Amino acid sequence: MKKRPFRTVELTLGAVFVVLMMIGANIAIWFPALRISYGAGEVPLTLQTFFAILAGILLGKKLGAFSMIVYLLVGIVGVPVFAEMKSGVAQLAMPTGGFLISFIFVAFVAGYIVEKGSKSSIMTYLLATFAGLLVNYLIGTPYMWYSMNYVLEVGITLWGATMIMVPFFIKDFIITMLFALLLPQFVTRLTKASPSLARQ
């Protein structure tokens, strides 16, 4: 069967998620109070992981992943859409570069699970959300370890890198799971209001 190209409305929806990813990456800059203190440090509140998951759930695995590719390309060419309003291809070599790249796979995996599962089941959304979160950290954490050791030349073990990310994982887990509980009702209402979001 011949593959259908993305329609204009689908590309528009994908562009919306590019904007949401930029907002999600920098929300703590605009609202400094949205930082979670732990020990001697703090974890800024970001919504990028959730928006990447939501892109897959609402747009499907292909368009969701495509929107994340566009987000990366927009940042690479110089538009400040990455965290701390940064941009440029060099950001992909930094410790957070793996998390940026992972968003493509996060959206694809979340979208795939929802497409194969029951669209009205809360368990489907919880599974898709948790799987997307795992993909985010399974790609991002080893990449961070590699970047710190071989790009920034800061000696750190993989276990040490994992421990650094634990507070961030806990924060993202709480945020994404809370949102996942609301997704069935949210998606149902949204697809009724906008039929273009319904699965083909």
Secondary structure as a PSIPRED ss2 file (coil, helix, strand):
# PSIPRED VFORMAT (PSIPRED V4.0)

   1 M C   1.000  0.000  0.000
   2 K C   1.000  0.000  0.000
   3 K C   1.000  0.000  0.000
   4 R C   1.000  0.000  0.000
   5 P C   1.000  0.000  0.000
   6 F C   1.000  0.000  0.000
   7 R C   1.000  0.000  0.000
   8 T H   0.000  1.000  0.000
   9 V H   0.000  1.000  0.000
  10 E H   0.000  1.000  0.000
  11 L H   0.000  1.000  0.000
  12 T H   0.000  1.000  0.000
  13 L H   0.000  1.000  0.000
  14 G H   0.000  1.000  0.000
  15 A H   0.000  1.000  0.000
  16 V H   0.000  1.000  0.000
  17 F H   0.000  1.000  0.000
  18 V H   0.000  1.000  0.000
  19 V H   0.000  1.000  0.000
  20 L H   0.000  1.000  0.000
  21 M H   0.000  1.000  0.000
  22 M H   0.000  1.000  0.000
  23 I H   0.000  1.000  0.000
  24 G H   0.000  1.000  0.000
  25 A H   0.000  1.000  0.000
  26 N H   0.000  1.000  0.000
  27 I H   0.000  1.000  0.000
  28 A H   0.000  1.000  0.000
  29 I H   0.000  1.000  0.000
  30 W H   0.000  1.000  0.000
  31 F C   1.000  0.000  0.000
  32 P C   1.000  0.000  0.000
  33 A C   1.000  0.000  0.000
  34 L C   1.000  0.000  0.000
  35 R E   0.000  0.000  1.000
  36 I E   0.000  0.000  1.000
  37 S E   0.000  0.000  1.000
  38 Y E   0.000  0.000  1.000
  39 G C   1.000  0.000  0.000
  40 A C   1.000  0.000  0.000
  41 G E   0.000  0.000  1.000
  42 E E   0.000  0.000  1.000
  43 V E   0.000  0.000  1.000
  44 P E   0.000  0.000  1.000
  45 L C   1.000  0.000  0.000
  46 T C   1.000  0.000  0.000
  47 L C   1.000  0.000  0.000
  48 Q H   0.000  1.000  0.000
  49 T H   0.000  1.000  0.000
  50 F H   0.000  1.000  0.000
  51 F H   0.000  1.000  0.000
  52 A H   0.000  1.000  0.000
  53 I H   0.000  1.000  0.000
  54 L H   0.000  1.000  0.000
  55 A H   0.000  1.000  0.000
  56 G H   0.000  1.000  0.000
  57 I H   0.000  1.000  0.000
  58 L H   0.000  1.000  0.000
  59 L H   0.000  1.000  0.000
  60 G C   1.000  0.000  0.000
  61 K H   0.000  1.000  0.000
  62 K H   0.000  1.000  0.000
  63 L H   0.000  1.000  0.000
  64 G H   0.000  1.000  0.000
  65 A H   0.000  1.000  0.000
  66 F H   0.000  1.000  0.000
  67 S H   0.000  1.000  0.000
  68 M H   0.000  1.000  0.000
  69 I H   0.000  1.000  0.000
  70 V H   0.000  1.000  0.000
  71 Y H   0.000  1.000  0.000
  72 L H   0.000  1.000  0.000
  73 L H   0.000  1.000  0.000
  74 V H   0.000  1.000  0.000
  75 G H   0.000  1.000  0.000
  76 I H   0.000  1.000  0.000
  77 V C   1.000  0.000  0.000
  78 G C   1.000  0.000  0.000
  79 V C   1.000  0.000  0.000
  80 P C   1.000  0.000  0.000
  81 V C   1.000  0.000  0.000
  82 F C   1.000  0.000  0.000
  83 A H   0.000  1.000  0.000
  84 E H   0.000  1.000  0.000
  85 M H   0.000  1.000  0.000
  86 K C   1.000  0.000  0.000
  87 S C   1.000  0.000  0.000
  88 G C   1.000  0.000  0.000
  89 V H   0.000  1.000  0.000
  90 A H   0.000  1.000  0.000
  91 Q H   0.000  1.000  0.000
  92 L H   0.000  1.000  0.000
  93 A H   0.000  1.000  0.000
  94 M C   1.000  0.000  0.000
  95 P C   1.000  0.000  0.000
  96 T C   1.000  0.000  0.000
  97 G H   0.000  1.000  0.000
  98 G H   0.000  1.000  0.000
  99 F H   0.000  1.000  0.000
 100 L H   0.000  1.000  0.000
 101 I H   0.000  1.000  0.000
 102 S H   0.000  1.000  0.000
 103 F H   0.000  1.000  0.000
 104 I H   0.000  1.000  0.000
 105 F H   0.000  1.000  0.000
 106 V H   0.000  1.000  0.000
 107 A H   0.000  1.000  0.000
 108 F H   0.000  1.000  0.000
 109 V H   0.000  1.000  0.000
 110 A H   0.000  1.000  0.000
 111 G H   0.000  1.000  0.000
 112 Y H   0.000  1.000  0.000
 113 I H   0.000  1.000  0.000
 114 V H   0.000  1.000  0.000
 115 E H   0.000  1.000  0.000
 116 K H   0.000  1.000  0.000
 117 G C   1.000  0.000  0.000
 118 S C   1.000  0.000  0.000
 119 K C   1.000  0.000  0.000
 120 S C   1.000  0.000  0.000
 121 S C   1.000  0.000  0.000
 122 I H   0.000  1.000  0.000
 123 M H   0.000  1.000  0.000
 124 T H   0.000  1.000  0.000
 125 Y H   0.000  1.000  0.000
 126 L H   0.000  1.000  0.000
 127 L H   0.000  1.000  0.000
 128 A H   0.000  1.000  0.000
 129 T H   0.000  1.000  0.000
 130 F H   0.000  1.000  0.000
 131 A H   0.000  1.000  0.000
 132 G H   0.000  1.000  0.000
 133 L H   0.000  1.000  0.000
 134 L H   0.000  1.000  0.000
 135 V H   0.000  1.000  0.000
 136 N H   0.000  1.000  0.000
 137 Y H   0.000  1.000  0.000
 138 L H   0.000  1.000  0.000
 139 I H   0.000  1.000  0.000
 140 G H   0.000  1.000  0.000
 141 T H   0.000  1.000  0.000
 142 P H   0.000  1.000  0.000
 143 Y H   0.000  1.000  0.000
 144 M H   0.000  1.000  0.000
 145 W H   0.000  1.000  0.000
 146 Y H   0.000  1.000  0.000
 147 S H   0.000  1.000  0.000
 148 M H   0.000  1.000  0.000
 149 N H   0.000  1.000  0.000
 150 Y H   0.000  1.000  0.000
 151 V C   1.000  0.000  0.000
 152 L C   1.000  0.000  0.000
 153 E C   1.000  0.000  0.000
 154 V C   1.000  0.000  0.000
 155 G C   1.000  0.000  0.000
 156 I C   1.000  0.000  0.000
 157 T C   1.000  0.000  0.000
 158 L H   0.000  1.000  0.000
 159 W H   0.000  1.000  0.000
 160 G H   0.000  1.000  0.000
 161 A H   0.000  1.000  0.000
 162 T H   0.000  1.000  0.000
 163 M H   0.000  1.000  0.000
 164 I H   0.000  1.000  0.000
 165 M H   0.000  1.000  0.000
 166 V H   0.000  1.000  0.000
 167 P H   0.000  1.000  0.000
 168 F H   0.000  1.000  0.000
 169 F H   0.000  1.000  0.000
 170 I H   0.000  1.000  0.000
 171 K H   0.000  1.000  0.000
 172 D H   0.000  1.000  0.000
 173 F H   0.000  1.000  0.000
 174 I H   0.000  1.000  0.000
 175 I H   0.000  1.000  0.000
 176 T H   0.000  1.000  0.000
 177 M H   0.000  1.000  0.000
 178 L H   0.000  1.000  0.000
 179 F H   0.000  1.000  0.000
 180 A H   0.000  1.000  0.000
 181 L H   0.000  1.000  0.000
 182 L H   0.000  1.000  0.000
 183 L H   0.000  1.000  0.000
 184 P H   0.000  1.000  0.000
 185 Q H   0.000  1.000  0.000
 186 F H   0.000  1.000  0.000
 187 V H   0.000  1.000  0.000
 188 T H   0.000  1.000  0.000
 189 R H   0.000  1.000  0.000
 190 L H   0.000  1.000  0.000
 191 T H   0.000  1.000  0.000
 192 K H   0.000  1.000  0.000
 193 A H   0.000  1.000  0.000
 194 S C   1.000  0.000  0.000
 195 P H   0.000  1.000  0.000
 196 S H   0.000  1.000  0.000
 197 L H   0.000  1.000  0.000
 198 A C   1.000  0.000  0.000
 199 R C   1.000  0.000  0.000
 200 Q C   1.000  0.000  0.000
